[in-house]
Amino acid sequence: MPSQPPLPHLLVPYLSDQTDSSLTLISSILGATSNWLVLRFLHAALSSSSSPHMPIGVEDQYDGKKRKVVLVSFMRGWEFWKSEAKRLGLDLTRLSSKQQFTFVDGLSELFSLPQNTKTRLPAQHAGAPARTALPLRSQSAVPDRMPPQATPADQTSSRGSTEPIAKKLHFSGHGITALNALGRDIQTVIEKQKISQDDEILLIIDQPDLLLASTGPSQAIGATEMMNWLTGLQLDVHSTVLTLAADSPLLHNASASSNQMANPTEAEHAAFSIGLAHRARSVMQLRTLETGAARDVSGVLRISRGGGWTVGDDNLDERELLFYIQRDGGVRVFGRGES
Amino acid sequence: MSFRKRNVGLSAGADRSAASAVQPAPPGVIPGIRPSPDDGRPTTSTGTPSLDNLLAGHAGLPMGKSLLIEENGTTDFAGALLRYYAAEGVVQDQKVHVVAVPEQWGRSLPGLIGTAESLEEKRSDKRKDERMKIAWRYERLGEFGAGVAGARGGERLIIAVASAPAATGEQDPNAKQPPAFCHAFDLTKRLAHPSITNMTFIPFTPTKDSPFPPVLSRLQTAIASSAPNTIHRIVIPSLLNPTLYPAESCHPEYVLQFLHSLKALLSAYPTRVTAMITFPLCLFPRSSGVVRWIELLSDGVIELCPFPHSADALTTSGAATSQEESPQGMLKTHRLPVLHERGGGSDQNVGQDWAFILSRRRFEIKPFSLPPAEGDTEAQDTSAQGGMPKKSDLEF
């Protein structure tokens, strides 16, 4: 299969055209995750203007302004985003040293601090021995292609230099004060990133709903508190992209039509995501095919206007598209019936 | 000229033995770890060859990933998978950490009967003898045991890689056989292996607060203080089962925080730790939001739906031939490691109907297929008596 452009052309208008103080909501389910779409947002915001796949008109709008991204991820670590972005041709390490990109790690130490400071040391060395398994395979399959010593040494040295610059979030304490402390941590990162007033910062928060589910009403954190928390973050940035889980148990158990009683987790999650959908300019829904799995379709992407869409914003057409993720990470996006 | 040169290079015995002399002891090769044929990331075996093959072309569980096995009903098929996983870890000299269960659990691990390949060879020999008896149209069905993904077509890579070590071993008797990736176990025997004492059991200590942080900190210190090339397996049997877990653990925020921290632990050591969790669905149904969060926090989610006992009639007909064992349940893949992290859905194995068979020596996962009206023998008999049209009548 031919390799795909990093940005599928059907998605370009949705990915690269964020209006001021807009909120874009991406909803995902268990079998259709949103990481690939977040990566496309990263690419749209960060790739250099010389990219041949970008239409010229899009670049003109951002004339003179620098676009920057702050990515807060509660579900994936730095290694994942770095390696997946590399597949798209984005070097996040380089971009973060150029102050264009910052990663905020909401996974590693959110609920548990490492026992001692030594913990990180073996973690980094651990990569080296296991990775030597890689050249071994190519050795047995294609002998004498390269000197066996070269590759491991290469990898360890490159690993050593890529020290993650990420800020690690930690949920310390209890309830709403702890939540606000997290918010302040993220705000500090945003402020640091904002060097001049012209900088346009895109804030991407990957699954803030995890924070809601894993703290919950017992700590007096509910949908309202989370919404206020997010509003506080949105004030500092140009536009925001959020990803949420939208599996049916999380949304539909809380609705009045369901027969069973919703537990607090479900009720708060439903209130949170529906509330956000009302505030969002656009909602991008990812789900699997209703008719079962297909060999050449990974899932359905539905783009619709959210409650925050204003009349006159004609750049946003509602569409339903199919997407297919190839083994190499490339994405094909097409309409129903097309291929 | 060029042809000749290449030929020399290929058949040169001296060249090969030199290469193989280097091969047996490359620095840092860890037994039980092999690169994924899909993208080269290190993987380890789950102890069940057909489950390895199910995992999205990686032919094993990628390191740093967790697998959640859910089970409906009161059977313990998931427990068998978990025991294979733990036993494989013991045999590969990996460090196995078992959460919540007492040490008796470790004594009930299935006994080692050899490598998975050796068992496979025996089976295929047997099948060759029987080949003439099996009708040609059913013959292919039995072959799925050899490699679930491989037989699907387009996945030949897996077979090629899996057989590559064996092939080189045959060509060059001097070469040391590479360590086996997966072993076969017998559920009726007990595992007796010198490193079985290396298993650690982490019980819950009674607390008023969340019972999980002490468990996590023990896991963290164990992993952090071990040698950098030690591989760890975290085994969590029957998560939240009230006979094993204190009542406080069922608070959604406690268990979700625990699983989130476990995910953090796995991503902090992306090449050294794997985890497998089993989860009883009859206590916590999938329609609940908390269970969905547990699934979302796992890298792979597999659901086992054993056939109810009354469905024996159905299950016998589910066997492809009379020689095949009948399936004992259905297996659903909801999420596969790495594949779904990227967006998912493009694997051949996704969306397939799988059935599983647990016998004494193996847990086999294969495509579920109903043979054409095998159970309907009565109807066939009566219609034959009533003047079934002869074959010659049907030919065009």
Interface residues (C-beta under 8 A of the other chain):
Chain A: L30 G31 A32 T33 N35 W36 L37 F74 M75 R76 G77 E79 F80 E84 L107 S108 E109 L110 F111 S112 P114 Q115 N116 K118 T119 R120 P122 A123 H125 A126 G127 A128 P129 A130 R131 T132 A133 L134 L136 R137 Q139 S140 A141 P143 D144 P148 P152 L210 A213 S214 T215 G216 S218 Q219 A245 D247 P249 L250 N253 Q260 A262 N263 P264 T265 E266 H269 T288 G292 A293 A294 R295 D296 V297 S298 G299 F323 Y324 I325 Q326 R327 G329 V331
Chain B: A19 V22 Q23 P26 P27 G28 V29 I30 I33 R34 P35 D38 G40 P42 G57 M63 V161 A164 P165 T168 P213 L216 S217 Q220 T221 A224 S226 P228 N229 H251 P252 E253 L256 Q257 H260 S261 K263 A264 S267 A268 Y269 P270 T271 R272 R286 S287 S288 G289 V290 V291 R292 W293 E295 L296 L297 V301 H334 R335 H340 E341 R342 G343 G344 G345 S346 Q348 V350 G351 Q352
